[in-house]
Amino acid sequence: MILFVLRAPEEDFKFVTVRTLNYKYQYQWFEPLADNYRELVYINNKDYNQDAYKHFTWKQIDEFASVDRSPMDFRTEKSGDWKQSKEGGSGFFLVMIEGEPYWADAVGQIPFAVDTYRLLQSVPGVVKVGIEWGPGEVMARIKGDFDKTNKYDNYFVLRGALYAQKKYSYSTIPNSSGTYPAVRVVESVNKVSPNELATPIAASEATKYASWNR
């Protein structure tokens, strides 16, 4: 069965499985500035295809990302691992968000990015952490084996960070008790539509924040 069709002008028409598309071709259709982009030209929305995806709204992605977690919770199969979580991708390769398909591991970068922004309160800081922990292994981080590629993972980290920058703002107030620290950081939650997470990274945003190799 055909799930969707990507436009690849310099290639012959071919049928490939989801696994082949992901592992061999590494194509993606949701971040035009990232490597291996192919335009999505058709989605087969017939009922018999719906079980190929786990279905979500952007509000559900936001709700998962809004849970305050420890950085260690984003390790594989921990509570912040959206791709494997029962509340998230549940191990699916593909997810459908409001009628648009995505690789589950791309969407899984968003909760990590939002949580990291709340910790650092810095978009460049989130991007840096995403690059350094991109390979997903502690030894890779120790060896300096960072993910500086122009693949969609880094773009979705930036997507999540920019969304968090709009949703959360911070102010400081003096600590009235007179004890350390002298000030308290107060987080405020602003009203932002979760549908903004559907917007790809603009060229101006990439120019400003993309510190990986483009």
Helices and strands as residue ranges (DSSP letters): E 4-7, H 18-20, I 21-25, E 39-43, G 47-52, E 54-56, H 58-65, G 71-74, E 94-97, E 100-103, H 104-107, H 109-120, H 123-133, H 138-143, H 152-167, E 168-174, E 183-189, G 194-198, H 203-209
